[in-house]
Amino acid sequence: MNWLEENIDFSSLTDLFINNKLVITSIFIIIIFIVKYSIVKIIKRKSKEDKRTQINMVNNIFTILMIITIFNIWAEEIQKFAFSIAAFIVAIVLATREFIQCFIGFIYLLSSRPFRIGDWVQVGNYYGEVHSTDWAKLTLLEVDKDDYQYTGKTLYLPNSQLITSVIKNLNFMKRYAIHHFTIVRDSSVNPFDFIDELQDKAHEYCDDFKDVAIRYNQLIESRLDVSIAGPEPHIQVATSELGDTQVFFTIFCPTEKAMDIEQKLTSCFMNLWFERKTIDSN
């Protein structure tokens, strides 16, 4: 035992570990990742619904905790380093401007909460479902705005775009959509000759979900405090600059049925149009 005490100074080793900030930082990071992994594993095992929101919240909390703690551990070194590079501070700010804007964008998300995990949003020209957020980026599962289907692509948008781009929350479109589409034909047939029949068909295709559509339409208007199109289908006839006939359809319908109803109304319009063209030609 005396030999061990002579050859191994335990107090010196302890002081070495306590004073060695690199060792402390490494141990802290390992502990953080172990605790985070354990919590995420428990959430995946026990939580039946809304796992992504809870996991995303845990990831963000531990990320912020790790950044703050590491900054406190190395505060003295960071301060000395900052003083030593005072001449280059402007260049450093310019070089890290994008990262600073991303972090500010993340603070903006936390404070204003323009959307939640799972919402459909539009950021600039990008559409998608919010998959996750962190201090640097917003992750979207891309959605085609024309047919309301997932494209299979994942979009990674830097948080800096959230400060400079318009953010639209399209979450109500996950269930019901105000679907617009246009049919263009030449002017050889007058669509007003069969517009009533076409309107009846539109009501027929929307009759199955009419009651639900009315309630959902009222719910959206109540939340947004504005009037929106619907729930009755609307058909409008106009002409283009070239003199062609344009027929505009507006349907308030379940998102998953929008393309099916569009195809049915397009088929019906074509049949009526060619029937009328045959009659007029005779």
N, C-alpha and C positions, 0 to 999 in steps of 0.2 A: 504493500500500500504506500509505504514511504517512497518507494521507487517511482510509483505512478505519479505521486504528488510532485516529485522532483522533476519528472520529465513532461508532465502535462499540467499546465496551469489553467484550470477550468475557469477561473475568474477572467483570465485573459481571453479565453475563447468566447466566453459570454459577452464580454465587452466588445470583442471583434464583431460578433453577430449583431449586437445592439447598435453599434456605431456604423456598421456597414449598410448604408442606405440601399445599395444595389441588392443585397441579400434580403433586406426587409421588403423592398418593392417586389422582388420575385416571389417571396412567400405570400405576400398579400394578394398578388395577382392569381396565384395558384388557388388560394383559399376562395377568392371571389368566384373563379370559374367552377370550382367544385360545388360551392353553395348554389350558384345559379343553375348548374346542371341538375342538381338534386331537386330544386324547386320546380324547374321545367318538367322534369320526369314525373314528379308528383301530380302536377297539373294535367299532363297528358294521360295519366292513369286514372285520376279521380274525376276530372271535369268532363261532363258529357256535352256541354254546349259552350260556345264562345271561347274555345281554347286559344285561338289566334290572338284575341284581344288581351287575355291574361298573360300569355307568353310574351307578347310585344311589350306590355307594361313592365314585366319583370326584366326583360333585356334592357329597356331604357333606364330603369332605376339603377341596375347594377353598373351600367355604362357610366352614368353620371356619378355614381358613388366612387367608381374606380378613378375617374378623371380627377375628382376633387381631392381624394386621398393622396394620389400620386403627386398632385400639384403641391399639397401641403408638405409631403415628405421631402420633396426637392425644392421647396420654396427658396431656401437660402441660396442654393446653387443657381436656381433660375434667376434670382435677383442679381447675383454677381455676374452671371452670363449676360443679363440684360444691360448692366452697366458697361460691360466690356465691349459690347457691340453697339453702343449708342450711335456711332457714326453710320451704322448700317440699318438702323431701325426703320427708316422709310422704305428701303428696299425690301425688308422682311415683311412689312405690312402689305406692300403691293404684291409680294409673292404669295402671301397667305390670304389675300383678300377673298378669294372664292370660298376658302374654308370658313373664314369669319362670317361671310354671308350665309353659308349653309347652317352654321350654328345659330345665327340670328333667326333664320327661317324656322329652325327647330323650336326656338323659344316662342316664336310667333304661333306655331302649331299648338304648343302646350297651353298658351295663354288664351287664344281665341277659339280653339276647337272648331274650325270650319267643317270638319268631317270626322268620322270615326272609322275604325277598322271594319271593313265589309261594305262601306258606302260606295256608291258609284259616283265618280267625280270627273270633272273636266278641268285640266290644268293647261292653259294655253290651247294648243291644238291636240292635246292628248286626252284620250278617254280610257277609263278603266275602273276596276274595283280596287279599293285600298287594301293591300295585303299587309303591309307593315310600314313603320316609320322608325327612323333613328336620327342621330344628330347630323348626319351627312346627307341622307337621301330619303325620298319617298318611293316606295315600291308599289307599282300598279300591275294588276292582271288586265291586259289590254282588252277592251270591248269594242266591237265594231258598232259605231253609232247608227249605222243604217239598218242592220238586222238584229241588233241587240244580242249578239252572240260573242262568246269569248274567242279570241283569235289564237290563243295558245302562246302568245308572246308575253314576256314580262318586261315592263318598263321601269327603269331606274332613273328617277328625276332628282337632280340635286336640289336641296332645300332652298338654294338661292333663287330658283325659279318661282317659288311660292311667294316671294316678296315682289317680284316684278310682273308676274302673270296673274290674269284673272282666274279665280277658283270658282267653279260652279259645282254645287252639290246636286247630283242627279239621282239621289237615292230613291225617290219615289218611282223612277223609271224601272227599278228592279222588278216591280210588280205590274204596274200599268204604265203605258206610254201613250203620248199624244202622237200618233203615227201619221206622218204626211207622205204622200206620194203623188206623182203627176203622170198622166197619160197624154201623149201628144200625137195627134193625127192630122191629116190634111183637112181642108175645109169643104170636102165634097159631101159631107153628111152633117146635118144639123143635130147636135147631141141633145137639144131640148126636146126632140121628138120622143126620146126614150129616157129622159132624165128621171121621171117619176118612177119608172120601173127599176132603174138602177138604184134609186134611193130606197125603194122597198127591199131590194136585195141586201143593201148595206144594213138596214135595220134587222133583217132576218139573220144575217151572219153575226150580229152583235146581240141578239136577243138572249142567248144562253147566259150571258154574264151581265145583263143590263142592270139588275138590282145591285149587285156588288159594285159595278162601275159607278153607279150614282152615289153610293155611300163613300167610295174611295175618292171620287171627285170632290165631294163635299168636305172630306177630311183634309185633302190637300189644300183646298181653298181656305179652310179654317186655319190651317197652320201657316200658310203663306200670306193670308189676309189679302188675297187677290182673286180675281175671277179668271179661270182658265177654260180652254176649249173642252167641250164634252158635257155630258157623256154621249149625247146624240151624235151619230155620224153626220158629217157635213160634206156636201159636194158643190163645187163652184166651177163654172165654165168661163174661160177667158180666151183671148187670142194672143199669139206671140208676135214679135216684131216682123216675122216673115209671113204672117197671115195664117199660120197653122192654128188648129183648135187645141186648146189646153184644158184638160179636166183635172181639177185639184181635189184630192180626197183628204179628209181629216178624220181619223178614227181614234177614239179613246178606247183602248182595249188592253187585255193582258199582254205583257211583253212577249211571252212565248208564242202567242197566237197572231202577232202583228203581221209577220210575213205570209202566213197561211191565208189570212183575210185579204191581204193585198193581192195575192195570186187569184183568189176566188173572184174578187171584184174586177180584176184585170181581165180574167176569162169571160166574165159576164159582159163587161163593156165591149170586148172584141166581138162577141157573138151578136150583141145588139147592133153594133156599128156595121158589121158586114151584112146583117139582115136588112138594115135600113138602106145600105148602099145598093144591095141587090134590088130592093123594091123601087128605089129612085131611078135606077138604070133602066128598069123595064117600063 
